[in-house]
């Protein structure tokens, strides 16, 4: 796989300082894309991701922005467009968890998860589509979760956001398919990251592969979906879950 080398533009990965986001950013950079490393709080980790990409001969820029704030999301795109050109690959990866049973789940915890995992992805997608449609090339990749279609007690807010992300993926894919823009989702299962700490045990026992996945497993799939070879793949959800969804 290789990127569209003749195209002027870049990739943006939200929530890319650590875990799955960092792995995706590194893989896209290795495939030739200049990459925007978005982060909200972990500036040290974001700098490490950028340094790792630079050490391997890639191009990357860390940009602090809270993607739940419309003005900051807009500024994020403006910054990358000045540095690298249009965002032609968007990976909506930024996400948070705030788990509790519905009877105890607060409005604030519900709102934070929906805003970060779903609404921010909608805004970023809407913004990125402008340049993609003009270029008649674009790749939107939404990092959903196997929890979207699969119940996991204590995660009603997270499941709602991720299920919504899958539904949004399908709808937007249909709207822009004629313009050379693809929109797909990846639904990871149990992946070894800071965010999934404490989710092992019973969940791990339900994984047919009998192991957790690695961020690089998700990154490899994102790299494919961003490639020219995936130009006829759109509106799909790719499960990276060791068979959990089956």
C-alpha positions, 0 to 999 in steps of 0.5 A, spaced: 500 500 500 502 507 498 499 513 499 496 517 493 503 520 492 501 526 487 496 529 491 498 535 496 495 534 502 495 531 509 492 526 514 489 528 521 489 523 527 485 526 533 487 524 540 493 521 537 498 522 542 498 515 545 495 508 544 491 507 537 491 514 535 499 514 536 499 508 532 495 510 526 499 516 526 505 513 525 503 508 520 500 513 516 506 517 516 510 511 514 506 510 508 508 517 506 502 522 509 504 528 513 500 527 519 497 532 524 498 529 531 492 532 535 492 532 542 488 535 548 492 534 554 498 529 553 503 534 550 509 530 552 506 524 549 504 527 542 511 530 542 514 523 543 510 521 537 512 526 532 519 525 534 518 517 532 515 519 526 521 524 524 526 519 526 523 514 521 523 520 516 516 522 516 513 529 517 508 530 523 506 536 527 503 536 534 497 541 534 493 542 541 486 542 540 480 540 544 475 537 539 469 538 543 470 546 542 468 548 535 473 554 535 479 549 537 477 544 532 476 549 526 483 552 528 486 545 528 484 544 521 487 551 519 493 550 522 494 543 518 492 547 512 497 552 512 503 547 514 501 541 509 495 543 505 488 540 505 486 534 510 485 528 505 485 523 510 481 524 517 481 519 522 476 521 528 480 517 534 479 522 540 475 518 545 473 518 552 470 513 557 466 515 563 463 508 565 457 507 570 450 503 570 445 508 567 441 509 574 447 512 576 450 515 570 450 523 570 448 528 565 455 530 565 458 524 564 453 522 558 454 529 555 462 528 555 462 522 552 457 523 546 460 530 545 467 527 545 466 521 541 460 523 536 459 530 536 466 532 535 467 527 529 461 530 526 464 537 526 471 534 524 468 530 518 463 536 516 470 540 516 474 535 512 469 534 507 470 541 504 477 540 501 476 532 500 470 534 495 474 539 492 480 535 491 475 529 489 479 524 493 478 523 501 478 518 506 474 519 513 476 513 518 471 513 524 474 509 530 468 506 533 468 500 538 465 493 538 461 496 544 457 499 539 453 493 536 454 489 542 452 490 549 457 492 555 454 493 562 456 500 565 457 503 558 451 506 555 454 513 554 460 510 550 455 504 546 451 510 544 456 514 541 460 508 538 453 506 535 452 513 533 458 513 529 457 507 525 450 510 523 453 516 521 459 513 517 454 509 513 450 515 512 455 520 510 459 515 505 452 514 501 452 522 501 459 523 498 461 516 494 460 520 487 465 525 489 471 520 490 471 520 498 470 514 502 467 514 509 468 507 513 469 505 521 473 501 524 470 497 531 476 495 535 475 490 540 479 489 546 486 493 545 491 494 550 491 501 551 490 506 557 483 507 555 481 499 556 485 498 562 481 494 567 476 492 562 480 485 561 477 479 565 471 477 563 471 480 556 478 477 555 475 470 556 469 472 551 474 473 545 475 467 541 483 469 539 484 469 547 488 475 547 487 482 547 489 486 540 495 491 539 494 498 537 498 496 531 493 491 529 488 497 528 493 502 525 494 497 519 487 497 518 486 504 518 492 505 513 489 500 508 482 504 508 486 510 507 490 507 501 488 508 494 487 500 494 481 501 498 477 506 493 471 502 493 470 500 500 465 505 503 460 505 508 463 499 511 465 497 519 471 493 519 471 489 526 478 488 529 476 484 535 479 477 535 472 474 533 469 478 539 463 481 535 462 474 531 
